[in-house]
Amino acid sequence: MHGAVVEMTAERTPKAVATVWGLLVLNTLGSAGARTIVPLPRSLIQMVTMGALVLAFALALAVNVRLRIRAGAFLFLLSLLLVLSVVSSANLESGFGALFRCARLALFIGTLWLLSRWWDGGTAFVRQHVRMYFAVLGSVAAGLLISPGAALPDLYGGRLVGALWPLTPPQIGQYAAVITGLTVLLLLGRRIDRAGAAFVIVPSLVLLALTHTRTATVGLLAALALAIGSLVLTSAAARRFFVWAVVCAAVAAVGFASALQSWFLRGQSRENFSNLTGRAKVWDALLAEPRSLSQRLFGVGLGDKSFGGLPIDNSWLAVYHEQGLIGVSLVAAIVLVLGTVALLRPPSLARACAIFLISYCAIASYTEAGLGDASPYLLHLAVAASLLATPVAAPVLPVPERPLRRVPRWARRSEVS
């Protein structure tokens, strides 16, 4: 029939894309952290992480040699942030290391542009995100089994650190919280069975508890509540999970109140807890620092997210210090655009996962830095952007009409007779 269409299968994500994503995860693990069982020179770790980023960009370029990309507000705003970072770092107030960090950020964003070809609103990048960070947590668990003393050092107050790769408790807590929340949502969306979900969730929660990371715990609970809330009206499984979660939370609050309070305080005084373990003092000093108009607008250039030799531990203040008020505006625009798009989408698993990632990054930004530079937080937001991308329309091709069959002469004669 003329005008009929042929349904075409969507292009599958190449395995090389998963490799590229794993290399990006490796690049964002960082080079500073706890002492490892086998001492690793920081120069060697930096060589591995930067080599992973260069290899990721080269592999992404090889897979997407025709440079097919999907433009969107997220990548456009990230590119503007890169331009701003180069401008703020050009005067070398933060040294030549600022230009090196700009080059790293350029490769990072360039790789995301190349991968955007496969951003189709599906959960492929969610699954790869969970796999990669679960592998990282596997190395943490292996270090804990091999050398419990090195994995739970007194230097960090007995909190869990990376004994094979230098990872800090907040890093481990972040990875555990993110993959736990995403796996719960995949379970509710029936994209993973219960055994597979338990295999990921149970050890991740154990490692999260051993890190005593309050930001990751609060971020997980709050972001997961928002994500599941977006599914309550359309998913019976989400409603059941929400009810059970409320009941369990009430029981835990009544029966284990003292234990939860001691875990949350981590042996600190209430005064130390109130000023966020000394973070508030660094924040006050940073805000009180005299700055020129140029420094207020553009910052002092990309640095190591520290002020006066102490970590800033706040994404917004770190961006203000390094990229100025313009940088803060761009980062806020990234979060607001992704959040607005997520809220305007109809309820779905992809939307719920995006809401979880955006909410977690927004909550963690108060006590963690990373939204203005290549970091796991930008990877989380990139996954959210891939989930919110409009699915690619399948090409529609007309079915060629069959040629008219020629009627034999004897048939025409019989019809006439």
Solvent accessible surface area in square Angstrom, and as a share of the most:
residue,aa,sasa,rsa
1,M,209,0.93
2,H,143,0.64
3,G,53,0.51
4,A,41,0.32
5,V,97,0.56
6,V,66,0.38
7,E,162,0.73
8,M,72,0.32
9,T,130,0.76
10,A,82,0.64
11,E,111,0.50
12,R,212,0.77
13,T,57,0.33
14,P,46,0.29
15,K,183,0.77
16,A,29,0.22
17,V,3,0.02
18,A,33,0.26
19,T,71,0.41
20,V,1,0.00
21,W,1,0.00
22,G,14,0.13
23,L,25,0.13
24,L,0,0.00
25,V,4,0.02
26,L,50,0.25
27,N,2,0.01
28,T,8,0.05
29,L,10,0.05
30,G,30,0.29
31,S,20,0.13
32,A,60,0.47
33,G,33,0.32
34,A,8,0.06
35,R,208,0.76
36,T,19,0.11
37,I,62,0.31
38,V,101,0.58
39,P,112,0.71
40,L,59,0.29
41,P,79,0.49
42,R,141,0.51
43,S,75,0.48
44,L,80,0.40
45,I,6,0.03
46,Q,80,0.36
47,M,136,0.61
48,V,60,0.35
49,T,10,0.06
50,M,37,0.16
51,G,38,0.36
52,A,5,0.04
53,L,0,0.00
54,V,80,0.46
55,L,101,0.50
56,A,0,0.00
57,F,62,0.26
58,A,51,0.40
59,L,51,0.25
60,A,1,0.01
61,L,71,0.35
62,A,70,0.54
63,V,38,0.22
64,N,0,0.00
65,V,111,0.64
66,R,176,0.64
67,L,105,0.52
68,R,115,0.42
69,I,87,0.44
70,R,70,0.25
71,A,88,0.68
72,G,37,0.36
73,A,50,0.39
74,F,10,0.04
75,L,2,0.01
76,F,117,0.49
77,L,23,0.11
78,L,0,0.00
79,S,31,0.20
80,L,69,0.35
81,L,0,0.00
82,L,31,0.15
83,V,91,0.52
84,L,13,0.06
85,S,0,0.00
86,V,69,0.40
87,V,81,0.47
88,S,3,0.02
89,S,0,0.00
90,A,65,0.51
91,N,85,0.44
92,L,65,0.32
93,E,85,0.38
94,S,42,0.27
95,G,29,0.28
96,F,156,0.65
97,G,32,0.31
98,A,0,0.00
99,L,73,0.36
100,F,113,0.47
101,R,69,0.25
102,C,7,0.04
103,A,55,0.42
104,R,43,0.16
105,L,0,0.00
106,A,42,0.32
107,L,47,0.23
108,F,0,0.00
109,I,4,0.02
110,G,19,0.18
111,T,0,0.00
112,L,0,0.00
113,W,50,0.18
114,L,11,0.06
115,L,0,0.00
116,S,0,0.00
117,R,48,0.18
118,W,15,0.05
119,W,12,0.04
120,D,60,0.31
121,G,17,0.16
122,G,32,0.31
123,T,15,0.08
124,A,49,0.38
125,F,10,0.04
126,V,0,0.00
127,R,77,0.28
128,Q,17,0.08
129,H,0,0.00
130,V,13,0.08
131,R,133,0.48
132,M,51,0.23
133,Y,0,0.00
134,F,50,0.21
135,A,64,0.50
136,V,18,0.10
137,L,3,0.02
138,G,37,0.36
139,S,38,0.24
140,V,2,0.01
141,A,34,0.27
142,A,37,0.29
143,G,0,0.00
144,L,34,0.17
145,L,149,0.74
146,I,114,0.58
147,S,28,0.18
148,P,78,0.49
149,G,57,0.55
150,A,29,0.22
151,A,0,0.00
152,L,58,0.29
153,P,28,0.18
154,D,136,0.70
155,L,143,0.71
156,Y,64,0.24
157,G,66,0.63
158,G,33,0.32
159,R,39,0.14
160,L,0,0.00
161,V,0,0.00
162,G,1,0.01
163,A,0,0.00
164,L,69,0.34
165,W,48,0.17
166,P,7,0.04
167,L,1,0.00
168,T,30,0.18
169,P,0,0.00
170,P,36,0.23
171,Q,34,0.15
172,I,0,0.00
173,G,0,0.00
174,Q,10,0.05
175,Y,0,0.00
176,A,0,0.00
177,A,0,0.00
178,V,0,0.00
179,I,0,0.00
180,T,5,0.03
181,G,0,0.00
182,L,0,0.00
183,T,1,0.00
184,V,10,0.06
185,L,0,0.00
186,L,5,0.03
187,L,51,0.25
188,L,18,0.09
189,G,26,0.25
190,R,198,0.72
191,R,114,0.42
192,I,44,0.22
193,D,96,0.49
194,R,202,0.74
195,A,78,0.61
196,G,24,0.23
197,A,2,0.01
198,A,49,0.38
199,F,137,0.57
200,V,15,0.09
201,I,24,0.12
202,V,89,0.51
203,P,51,0.32
204,S,1,0.01
205,L,75,0.38
206,V,81,0.46
207,L,11,0.06
208,L,9,0.04
209,A,49,0.38
210,L,57,0.28
211,T,0,0.00
212,H,51,0.23
213,T,6,0.03
214,R,25,0.09
215,T,26,0.15
216,A,2,0.02
217,T,27,0.16
218,V,66,0.38
219,G,0,0.00
220,L,9,0.04
221,L,117,0.58
222,A,38,0.29
223,A,0,0.00
224,L,20,0.10
225,A,50,0.39
226,L,103,0.51
227,A,0,0.00
228,I,5,0.02
229,G,36,0.35
230,S,20,0.13
231,L,12,0.06
232,V,38,0.22
233,L,160,0.80
234,T,86,0.50
235,S,23,0.15
236,A,48,0.38
237,A,21,0.16
238,A,0,0.00
239,R,103,0.38
240,R,135,0.49
241,F,67,0.28
242,F,83,0.35
243,V,89,0.51
244,W,168,0.59
245,A,44,0.34
246,V,82,0.47
247,V,71,0.41
248,C,76,0.46
249,A,61,0.48
250,A,54,0.42
251,V,89,0.51
252,A,32,0.24
253,A,60,0.47
254,V,128,0.74
255,G,55,0.53
256,F,121,0.51
257,A,54,0.42
258,S,89,0.57
259,A,56,0.44
260,L,89,0.44
261,Q,84,0.37
262,S,69,0.45
263,W,56,0.20
264,F,67,0.28
265,L,30,0.15
266,R,58,0.21
267,G,80,0.77
268,Q,37,0.16
269,S,67,0.43
270,R,162,0.59
271,E,137,0.62
272,N,53,0.27
273,F,64,0.27
274,S,84,0.54
275,N,33,0.17
276,L,44,0.22
277,T,57,0.33
278,G,23,0.22
279,R,47,0.17
280,A,27,0.21
281,K,140,0.59
282,V,14,0.08
283,W,21,0.08
284,D,93,0.48
285,A,51,0.39
286,L,0,0.00
287,L,106,0.53
288,A,82,0.63
289,E,76,0.34
290,P,116,0.73
291,R,27,0.10
292,S,59,0.38
293,L,130,0.65
294,S,63,0.40
295,Q,43,0.19
296,R,108,0.39
297,L,61,0.31
298,F,67,0.28
299,G,2,0.02
300,V,20,0.11
301,G,0,0.00
302,L,0,0.00
303,G,14,0.13
304,D,95,0.49
305,K,37,0.16
306,S,30,0.20
307,F,37,0.15
308,G,76,0.73
309,G,72,0.69
310,L,100,0.50
311,P,78,0.49
312,I,0,0.00
313,D,34,0.18
314,N,8,0.04
315,S,1,0.01
316,W,70,0.24
317,L,27,0.14
318,A,2,0.01
319,V,3,0.02
320,Y,23,0.09
321,H,27,0.12
322,E,2,0.01
323,Q,2,0.01
324,G,0,0.00
325,L,86,0.43
326,I,67,0.34
327,G,0,0.00
328,V,38,0.22
329,S,71,0.46
330,L,24,0.12
331,V,2,0.01
332,A,30,0.23
333,A,31,0.24
334,I,3,0.01
335,V,19,0.11
336,L,121,0.60
337,V,48,0.28
338,L,8,0.04
339,G,18,0.17
340,T,70,0.41
341,V,48,0.28
342,A,1,0.01
343,L,123,0.61
344,L,141,0.70
345,R,79,0.29
346,P,96,0.60
347,P,63,0.39
348,S,51,0.33
349,L,20,0.10
350,A,18,0.14
351,R,30,0.11
352,A,0,0.00
353,C,0,0.00
354,A,0,0.00
355,I,17,0.08
356,F,0,0.00
357,L,0,0.00
358,I,13,0.06
359,S,17,0.11
360,Y,2,0.01
361,C,0,0.00
362,A,43,0.34
363,I,56,0.29
364,A,0,0.00
365,S,4,0.02
366,Y,121,0.46
367,T,12,0.07
368,E,29,0.13
369,A,25,0.19
370,G,7,0.07
371,L,2,0.01
372,G,2,0.02
373,D,7,0.04
374,A,7,0.05
375,S,11,0.07
376,P,13,0.08
377,Y,11,0.04
378,L,1,0.01
379,L,0,0.00
380,H,0,0.00
381,L,1,0.01
382,A,0,0.00
383,V,0,0.00
384,A,0,0.00
385,A,11,0.09
386,S,2,0.01
387,L,5,0.03
388,L,10,0.05
389,A,20,0.16
390,T,84,0.49
391,P,91,0.57
392,V,95,0.54
393,A,90,0.70
394,A,47,0.37
395,P,80,0.50
396,V,99,0.57
397,L,93,0.47
398,P,98,0.62
399,V,57,0.33
400,P,114,0.72
401,E,109,0.49
402,R,221,0.81
403,P,119,0.75
404,L,176,0.87
405,R,225,0.82
406,R,213,0.78
407,V,72,0.41
408,P,65,0.41
409,R,168,0.61
410,W,182,0.64
411,A,20,0.15
412,R,117,0.43
413,R,166,0.61
414,S,68,0.44
415,E,134,0.60
416,V,132,0.76
417,S,124,0.80
